[in-house]
Amino acid sequence: MMSVARRIASIVLVASVAAACSGTEVPIEPVTPGSVALEISARVSHAQFIQGDSTIITVTLRNVSSRRVQVSFADACTIVYAVRTAAGVLVVPSGGRWVCDPISSRIALDRFEATERTFIWKGDGLPPGDYLVYGALGGDLSVVSSGVAVRVGARATPS
């Protein structure tokens, strides 16, 4: 004869197995970087800084769908950033795209989950002025966020 504790344990085990096999698990849905399931955004730690100082750029990739997703990339560049002048000229990355290792990569996100990457930008080699910083997906910048305004001021000259 089975004890009450064993009976309860058996019922819990059977219920757990039934729930696991009930189809309620969330499958991973493959999506491309431009999918409506994804939202990319950027923010900066300082909207104004002097040449030689820096700002921290945080790029966030968020799964805005109610399903688990997996984003595939052709190379190692996944979440990156870009900088344009106020006139729209791309200045970062120089050459118009990031140089990336030719290794395919993936990012998996649970429903409504987000992941972030941070970058330090000093504005090196650029004249003082107004710029727009973007979050982007892929080394070719195929998907970009809205721009965040940043002003780079001139370094004070010694008198």
Contact map, one row per residue, 1 for C-alpha under 8 A:
111000000000000000000000000000000000000000000000000000000000000000000000000000000000000000000000000000000000000000000000000000000000000000000000000000000000000
111101100000000000000000000000000000000000000000000000000000000000000000000000000000000000000000000000000000000000000000000000000000000000000000000000000000000
111111100000000000000000000000000000000000000000000000000000000000000000000000000000000000000000000000000000000000000000000000000000000000000000000000000000000
011111110000000000000000000000000000000000000000000000000000000000000000000000000000000000000000000000000000000000000000000000000000000000000000000000000000000
001111111000000000000000000000000000000000000000000000000000000000000000000000000000000000000000000000000000000000000000000000000000000000000000000000000000000
011111111100000000000000000000000000000000000000000000000000000000000000000000000000000000000000000000000000000000000000000000000000000000000000000000000000000
011111111110000000000000000000000000000000000000000000000000000000000000000000000000000000000000000000000000000000000000000000000000000000000000000000000000000
000111111111000000000000000000000000000000000000000000000000000000000000000000000000000000000000000000000000000000000000000000000000000000000000000000000000000
000011111111100000000000000000000000000000000000000000000000000000000000000000000000000000000000000000000000000000000000000000000000000000000000000000000000000
000001111111110000000000000000000000000000000000000000000000000000000000000000000000000000000000000000000000000000000000000000000000000000000000000000000000000
000000111111111000000000000000000000000000000000000000000000000000000000000000000000000000000000000000000000000000000000000000000000000000000000000000000000000
000000011111111100000000000000000000000000000000000000000000000000000000000000000000000000000000000000000000000000000000000000000000000000000000000000000000000
000000001111111110000000000000000000000000000000000000000000000000000000000000000000000000000000000000000000000000000000000000000000000000000000000000000000000
000000000111111111000000000000000000000000000000000000000000000000000000000000000000000000000000000000000000000000000000000000000000000000000000000000000000000
000000000011111111100000000000000000000000000000000000000000000000000000000000000000000000000000000000000000000000000000000000000000000000000000000000000000000
000000000001111111110000000000000000000000000000000000000000000000000000000000000000000000000000000000000000000000000000000000000000000000000000000000000000000
000000000000111111111000000000000000000000000000000000000000000000000000000000000000000000000000000000000000000000000000000000000000000000000000000000000000000
000000000000011111111100000000000000000000000000000000000000000000000000000000000000000000000000000000000000000000000000000000000000000000000000000000000000000
000000000000001111111111000000000000000000000000000000000000000000000000000000000000000000000000000000000000000000000000000000000000000000000000000000000000000
000000000000000111111111100000000000000000000000000000000000000000000000000000000000000000000000000000000000000000000000000000000000000000000000000000000000000
000000000000000011111111000000000000000000000000000000000000000000000000000000000000000000000000000000000000000000000000000000000000000000000000000000000000000
000000000000000001111111100000000000000000000000000000000000000000000000000000000000000000000000000000000000000000000000000000000000000000000000000000000000000
000000000000000000111111100000000000000000000000000000000000000000000000000000000000000000000000000000000000000000000000000000000000000000000000000000000000000
000000000000000000111111110000000000000000000000000000000000000000000000000000000000000000000000000000000000000000000000000000000000000000000000000000000000000
000000000000000000010111111000000000000000000000000000000000000000000000000000000000000000000000000000000000000000000000000000000000000000000000000000000000000
000000000000000000000001111100000000000000000000000000000000000000110000000000000000000000000000000000000000000000000000000000000000000000000000000000000000000
000000000000000000000000111110000000000000000000000000000000000000110000000000000000000000000000000000000000000000000000000000000000000000000000000000000000000
000000000000000000000000011111000000000000000000000000000000000000111100000000000000000000000000000000000000000000000000000000000000000000000000000000000000000
000000000000000000000000001111100000000000000000000000000000000000111100000000000000000000000000000000000000000000000000000000000000000000000000000000000000000
000000000000000000000000000111110000000000000000000000000000000000001111000000000000000000000000000000000000000000000000000000000000000000000000000000000000000
000000000000000000000000000011111010100000000000000000000000000000001111000000000000000000000000000000000000000000000000000000000000000000000000000000000000000
000000000000000000000000000001111110000000000000000000000000000000000011100000000000000000000000000000000000000000000000000000000000000000000000000000000000000
000000000000000000000000000000111110010000000000000000000000000000000011100000000000000000000000000000000000000000000000000000000000000011000110000000000000000
000000000000000000000000000000011111010000000000000000000000000000000000000000000000000000000000000000000000000000000000000000000000000000000110000000000000000
000000000000000000000000000000111111110000000000000000000000000000000000000000000000000000000000000000000000000000000000000000000000000000000000000000000000000
000000000000000000000000000000000111111000000000000000000000000000000000000000000000000000000000000000000000000000000000000000000000000000000000000000000000000
000000000000000000000000000000100011111000000000000000000000001110000000000000000000000000000000000000000000000000000000000000000000000000000000000000000000000
000000000000000000000000000000001111111100000000000000000000111110000000000000000000000000000000000000000000000000000000000000000000000000000000000000000000000
000000000000000000000000000000000001111110000000000000000000111100000000000000000000000000000000000000000000000000000000000000000000000000000000100000000000000
000000000000000000000000000000000000011111000000000000000011110000000000000000000000000000000000000000000000000000000000000000000000001110000001100000000000000
000000000000000000000000000000000000001111100000000000000011100000000000000000000000000000000000000000000000000000000000000000000000011000000000110000000000000
000000000000000000000000000000000000000111110000000000001111000000000000000000000000000000000000000000000000000000000000000000000000111000000000111100000000000
000000000000000000000000000000000000000011111000000000001110000000000000000000000000000000000000000000000000000000000000000000000000000000000000000100000000000
000000000000000000000000000000000000000001111110000000111100000000000000000000000000000000000000000000000000000000000000000000000000000000000000000100000000000
000000000000000000000000000000000000000000111110000000111000000000000000000000000000000000000000000000000000000000000000000000000000000000000000000000000000000
000000000000000000000000000000000000000000011111100001110000000000000000000000000000000000000000000000000000000000000000000000000000000000000000000001000000000
000000000000000000000000000000000000000000011111100000100000000000000000000000000000000000000000000000000000000000000000000000000000000000000000000011100000000
000000000000000000000000000000000000000000000111110000000000000000000000000000000000000000000000000000000000000000000000000000000000000000000000000001111000000
000000000000000000000000000000000000000000000111111011100000000000000000000000000000000000000000000000000000000000000000000000000000000000000000000000111000000
000000000000000000000000000000000000000000000001111111000000000000000000000000000000000000000000000000000000000000000000000000000000000000000000000000011110000
000000000000000000000000000000000000000000000000111111000000000000000000000000000000000000000000000000000000000000000000011100010000000000000000000000011110000
000000000000000000000000000000000000000000000000011111000000000000000000000000000000000000000000000000000000000000000000011100000000000000000000000000000010000
000000000000000000000000000000000000000000000000111111100000000000000000000000000000000000000000000000000000000000000000010000000000000000000000000000000000000
000000000000000000000000000000000000000000000100111111110000000000000000000000000000000000000000000000000000000000000001111000000000000000000000000000000000000
000000000000000000000000000000000000000000011110100011111000000000000000000000000000000000000000000000000000000000000001110000000000000000000000000000000000000
000000000000000000000000000000000000000000011100000001111100000000000000000000000000000000000000000000000000000000000111100000000000000000000000000000000000000
000000000000000000000000000000000000000001111000000000111110000000000000000000001000000000000000000000000000000000000111100000000000000000000000000000000000000
000000000000000000000000000000000000000001110000000000011111000000000000000000000000000000000000000000000000000000011110000000000000001000000000000000000000000
000000000000000000000000000000000000000111100000000000001111100000000000000000111000000000000000000000000000000000011100000000000000001100000000000000000000000
000000000000000000000000000000000000000111000000000000000111110000000000000000000000000000000000000000000000000001111000000000000000001000000000000000000000000
000000000000000000000000000000000000011110000000000000000011111000000000000000100000000000000000000000000000000001110000000000000000000000000000000000000000000
000000000000000000000000000000000000011100000000000000000001111100000000000000000000000000000000000000000000100111100000000000000000000000000000000000000000000
000000000000000000000000000000000000111000000000000000000000111110011000000000000000000000000000000000000000111111000000000000000000000000000000000000000000000
000000000000000000000000000000000000111000000000000000000000011111000000000000000000000000000000000000000000001110000000000000000000000000000000000000000000000
000000000000000000000000000000000000110000000000000000000000001111110000000000000000000000000000000000000000001100000000000000000000000000000000000000000000000
000000000000000000000000000000000000000000000000000000000000000111110000000000000000000000000000000000000000001100000000000000000000000000000000000000000000000
000000000000000000000000011110000000000000000000000000000000000011111000000000000000000000000000000000000000011000000000000000000000000000000000000000000000000
000000000000000000000000011110000000000000000000000000000000001011111100000000000000000000000000000000000001111000000000000000000000000000000000000000000000000
000000000000000000000000000111100000000000000000000000000000001000111110000000000000000000000000000000000001111000000000000000000000000000000000000000000000000
000000000000000000000000000111100000000000000000000000000000000000011111000000000000000000000000000000000111100000000000000000000000000000000000000000000000000
000000000000000000000000000001111000000000000000000000000000000000001111100000000000000000000000000000000111000000000000000000000000000000000000000000000000000
000000000000000000000000000001111000000000000000000000000000000000000111110000000000000000000000000000011110000000000000000000000000000000000000000000000000000
000000000000000000000000000000011000000000000000000000000000000000000011111111000000000000000000000000011100000000000000000000000000000001000000000000000000000
000000000000000000000000000000000000000000000000000000000000000000000001111100000000000000000000000001111000000000000000000000000000000000000000000000000000000
000000000000000000000000000000000000000000000000000000000000000000000000111111000000000000000000000111111000000000000000000000000000000001100000000000000000000
000000000000000000000000000000000000000000000000000000000000000000000000111111000000000000000000000111111000000000000000000000000000000000000000000000000000000
000000000000000000000000000000000000000000000000000000000000000000000000101111110000000000000000010110001000000000000000000000000000000011100000000000000000000
000000000000000000000000000000000000000000000000000000000000000000000000101111110000000000000000000000001100000000000000000000000000000011100000000000000000000
000000000000000000000000000000000000000000000000000000000010100000000000000011111000000000000000000000000000000000001000000000000000001111000000000000000000000
000000000000000000000000000000000000000000000000000000000010000000000000000011111100000000000000000000000000000000001000000000000000001111101000000000000000000
000000000000000000000000000000000000000000000000000000001010000000000000000000111110000000010000000000000000000000000000000000000000111110000000000000000000000
000000000000000000000000000000000000000000000000000000000000000000000000000000011111000001111000000000000000000000000000000000000000111100001000000000000000000
000000000000000000000000000000000000000000000000000000000000000000000000000000001111100001111000000000000000000000000000000000000011110000000000000000000000000
000000000000000000000000000000000000000000000000000000000000000000000000000000000111111111110000000000000000000000000000000000000011100000000000000000000000000
000000000000000000000000000000000000000000000000000000000000000000000000000000000011111111100000000000000000000000000000000000001111000000000000000000000000000
000000000000000000000000000000000000000000000000000000000000000000000000000000000001111110000000000000000000000000000000000000000111000000000000000000000000000
000000000000000000000000000000000000000000000000000000000000000000000000000000000001111110000000000000000000000000000000000000000000000000000000000000000000000
000000000000000000000000000000000000000000000000000000000000000000000000000000000001111111000000000000000000000000000000000000000000000000000000000000000000000
000000000000000000000000000000000000000000000000000000000000000000000000000000000001111111100000000000000000000000000000000000000000000000000000000000000000000
000000000000000000000000000000000000000000000000000000000000000000000000000000000111100111111101000000000000000000000000000000000000000000000000000000000000000
000000000000000000000000000000000000000000000000000000000000000000000000000000000111100011111101000000000000000000000000000000000000000000000000000000000000000
000000000000000000000000000000000000000000000000000000000000000000000000000000001111000001111111000000000000000000000000000000000000000000000000000000000000000
000000000000000000000000000000000000000000000000000000000000000000000000000000000110000001111111110000000000000000000000000000000000000000000000000000000000000
000000000000000000000000000000000000000000000000000000000000000000000000000000000000000001111111110000000000000000000000000000000000000000000000000000000000000
000000000000000000000000000000000000000000000000000000000000000000000000000000000000000000011111110000000000000000000000000000000000000000000000000000000000000
000000000000000000000000000000000000000000000000000000000000000000000000000000000000000001111111110000000000000000000000000000000000000000010000000000000000000
000000000000000000000000000000000000000000000000000000000000000000000000000000000000000000001111111000000000000000000000000000000000000000111000000000000000000
000000000000000000000000000000000000000000000000000000000000000000000000000010000000000000001111111100000000000000000000000000000000000000110000000000000000000
000000000000000000000000000000000000000000000000000000000000000000000000000000000000000000000000111110000000000000000000000000000000000000100000000000000000000
000000000000000000000000000000000000000000000000000000000000000000000000001110000000000000000000011111000000000000000000000000000000000000100000000000000000000
000000000000000000000000000000000000000000000000000000000000000000000000001110000000000000000000001111100000000000000000000000000000000000000000000000000000000
000000000000000000000000000000000000000000000000000000000000000000000000011100000000000000000000000111110000000000000000000000000000000000000000000000000000000
000000000000000000000000000000000000000000000000000000000000000000000000011100000000000000000000000011111000000000000000000000000000000000000000000000000000000
000000000000000000000000000000000000000000000000000000000000000000000001111100000000000000000000000001111100000000000000000000000000000000000000000000000000000
000000000000000000000000000000000000000000000000000000000000000000000001111111000000000000000000000000111110000000000000000000000000000000000000000000000000000
000000000000000000000000000000000000000000000000000000000000000000000111100001000000000000000000000000011111000000000000000000000000000000000000000000000000000
000000000000000000000000000000000000000000000000000000000000000000000111000000000000000000000000000000001111100000000000000000000000000000000000000000000000000
000000000000000000000000000000000000000000000000000000000000000000011110000000000000000000000000000000000111110000000000000000000000000000000000000000000000000
000000000000000000000000000000000000000000000000000000000000011000011100000000000000000000000000000000000011111111100000000000000000000000000000000000000000000
000000000000000000000000000000000000000000000000000000000000001000111000000000000000000000000000000000000001111110000000000000000000000000000000000000000000000
000000000000000000000000000000000000000000000000000000000000001111111000000000000000000000000000000000000000111110000000000000000000000000000000000000000000000
000000000000000000000000000000000000000000000000000000000000011111000000000000000000000000000000000000000000111111000000000000000000000000000000000000000000000
000000000000000000000000000000000000000000000000000000000000011100000000000000000000000000000000000000000000111111100000000000000000000000000000000000000000000
000000000000000000000000000000000000000000000000000000000001111000000000000000000000000000000000000000000000100111110000000000000000000000000000000000000000000
000000000000000000000000000000000000000000000000000000000001110000000000000000000000000000000000000000000000100011111000000000000000000000000000000000000000000
000000000000000000000000000000000000000000000000000000000111100000000000000000000000000000000000000000000000000001111100000000000000000000000000000000000000000
000000000000000000000000000000000000000000000000000000000111000000000000000000110000000000000000000000000000000000111110000000000000000000000000000000000000000
000000000000000000000000000000000000000000000000000000011110000000000000000000000000000000000000000000000000000000011111000000000000000000000000000000000000000
000000000000000000000000000000000000000000000000000000011100000000000000000000000000000000000000000000000000000000001111100000000000000000000000000000000000000
000000000000000000000000000000000000000000000000000001111000000000000000000000000000000000000000000000000000000000000111110000000000000000000000000000000000000
000000000000000000000000000000000000000000000000000001111000000000000000000000000000000000000000000000000000000000000011111100000000000000000000000000000000000
000000000000000000000000000000000000000000000000001111100000000000000000000000000000000000000000000000000000000000000001111100000000000000000000000000000000000
000000000000000000000000000000000000000000000000001101000000000000000000000000000000000000000000000000000000000000000000111111000000000000000000000000010000000
000000000000000000000000000000000000000000000000001100000000000000000000000000000000000000000000000000000000000000000000111111000000000000000000000000000000000
000000000000000000000000000000000000000000000000000000000000000000000000000000000000000000000000000000000000000000000000001111100000000000000000000000000000000
000000000000000000000000000000000000000000000000000000000000000000000000000000000000000000000000000000000000000000000000001111110000000000000000000000000000000
000000000000000000000000000000000000000000000000000000000000000000000000000000000000000000000000000000000000000000000000000011111000000000000000000000010100000
000000000000000000000000000000000000000000000000001000000000000000000000000000000000000000000000000000000000000000000000000001111100000000000000000000111100000
000000000000000000000000000000000000000000000000000000000000000000000000000000000000100000000000000000000000000000000000000000111110000000000000000000111000000
000000000000000000000000000000000000000000000000000000000000000000000000000000000000110000000000000000000000000000000000000000011111000000000000000011110000000
000000000000000000000000000000000000000000000000000000000000000000000000000000000011110000000000000000000000000000000000000000001111100000000000000011110000000
000000000000000000000000000000000000000000000000000000000000000000000000000000000011110000000000000000000000000000000000000000000111110000000000001111000000000
000000000000000000000000000000000000000001000000000000000000000000000000000000001111000000000000000000000000000000000000000000000011111000000000001111000000000
000000000000000000000000000000000000000011000000000000000000000000000000000000001110000000000000000000000000000000000000000000000001111100000001111100000000000
000000000000000000000000000000000000000111000000000000000111000000000000000000111100000000000000000000000000000000000000000000000000111110000001111000000000000
000000000000000000000000000000000000000100000000000000000010000000000000000000111100000000000000000000000000000000000000000000000000011111001111100000000000000
000000000000000000000000000000001000000100000000000000000000000000000000000011111000000000000000000000000000000000000000000000000000001111111111000000000000000
000000000000000000000000000000001000000000000000000000000000000000000000101011110000000000000000000000000000000000000000000000000000000111111110000000000000000
000000000000000000000000000000000000000000000000000000000000000000000000001011010000000000000000111100000000000000000000000000000000000011111100000000000000000
000000000000000000000000000000000000000000000000000000000000000000000000000000000000000000000001110000000000000000000000000000000000000011111100000000000000000
000000000000000000000000000000000000000000000000000000000000000000000000000000010100000000000000100000000000000000000000000000000000000111111111000000000000000
000000000000000000000000000000001100000000000000000000000000000000000000000000000000000000000000000000000000000000000000000000000000000111111111000000000000000
000000000000000000000000000000001100000000000000000000000000000000000000000000000000000000000000000000000000000000000000000000000000000111001111100000000000000
000000000000000000000000000000000000000100000000000000000000000000000000000000000000000000000000000000000000000000000000000000000000011110001111110000000000000
000000000000000000000000000000000000001111000000000000000000000000000000000000000000000000000000000000000000000000000000000000000000011100000011111000000000000
000000000000000000000000000000000000000011000000000000000000000000000000000000000000000000000000000000000000000000000000000000000000011000000001111100000000000
000000000000000000000000000000000000000001000000000000000000000000000000000000000000000000000000000000000000000000000000000000000001111000000000111110000000000
000000000000000000000000000000000000000001110000000000000000000000000000000000000000000000000000000000000000000000000000000000000001110000000000011111000000000
000000000000000000000000000000000000000000000010000000000000000000000000000000000000000000000000000000000000000000000000000000000111100000000000001111100000000
000000000000000000000000000000000000000000000111000000000000000000000000000000000000000000000000000000000000000000000000000000000111100000000000000111110000000
000000000000000000000000000000000000000000000011100000000000000000000000000000000000000000000000000000000000000000000000000000011110000000000000000011111000000
000000000000000000000000000000000000000000000001111000000000000000000000000000000000000000000000000000000000000000000000001000111110000000000000000001111100000
000000000000000000000000000000000000000000000001111000000000000000000000000000000000000000000000000000000000000000000000000000011000000000000000000000111110000
000000000000000000000000000000000000000000000000011000000000000000000000000000000000000000000000000000000000000000000000000000110000000000000000000000011111000
000000000000000000000000000000000000000000000000011100000000000000000000000000000000000000000000000000000000000000000000000000000000000000000000000000001111100
000000000000000000000000000000000000000000000000000000000000000000000000000000000000000000000000000000000000000000000000000000000000000000000000000000000111110
000000000000000000000000000000000000000000000000000000000000000000000000000000000000000000000000000000000000000000000000000000000000000000000000000000000011111
000000000000000000000000000000000000000000000000000000000000000000000000000000000000000000000000000000000000000000000000000000000000000000000000000000000001111
000000000000000000000000000000000000000000000000000000000000000000000000000000000000000000000000000000000000000000000000000000000000000000000000000000000000111
